[in-house]
C-alpha cells in the first residue's frame, strides 16, 4: 500500500482532502507522516486528531540541517510519496535527490503561466486577473530544484468570468485543487499514473 507523507506550512487543505478520501476508501494508501515548518501550523492539530505521526522541522537559517532532518524523517516513516499542501519552503537537495520524481505539488494556476519564485496564493490570482486571462485552474506537478518547473501530471481548467475577483477565483481554485489532487493520488495508487522527475 502506498505510504504518503504530507508537508504543509499551515492548514493543508489538499492534505485534508486526500486523508479524507483515504479514510473513505477512495484511495488505497496510508498517511504515514505530516511535516510542517511552523509550530503554529493547523496541520499539526489535524495530525493529532487523525493519529498520524507529525514533525515540525523549522528551516529558516538552518536549511542544510533541516534538509537532513526531513530526509531522515521521511525514511523513518517509510514514505513512498511526498505531497506538498501549501508548503511554502523550497525542499533541499538531499531530499529532492532521494525522492526524485516522488514529490508532488499543486499550483493554483495553469502552469507554466503564473509560476515561479514568490508566486503562491492570492499573488497568483492577482496575476491571472492582471493578465486578463480567460481561464485558470490548478496544476499538479512533480517538484524539482526549480519553482513550478517539474513535469505536469494533471491540470483542471475553468473560465474566469466577468466580475470575478481574487476571492471568487481563490474559492474556485481551492475546490479544484482538492478534487484534482485526490484524483491524481488515486491514479498513482492504482498504478494508472507513473511518476518520473
Secondary structure, DSSP 8 states (H G I E B T S, - for coil): -EEEEEE-SS--HHHHHHHHHHHTTSS-EEEEEEEES-TT-HHHHHHHHTT--EEE---TT-HHHHHHHHHHHHHHTT-SEEEESS--S---HHHHHHTTT-EEEEESS-TTTT-STT--THHHHHHHHHHT-SEEEEEEEE--SSTT-S-EEEEEEEE--TT--HHHHHHHHHHHHHHHHHHHHHHHHTTSS----
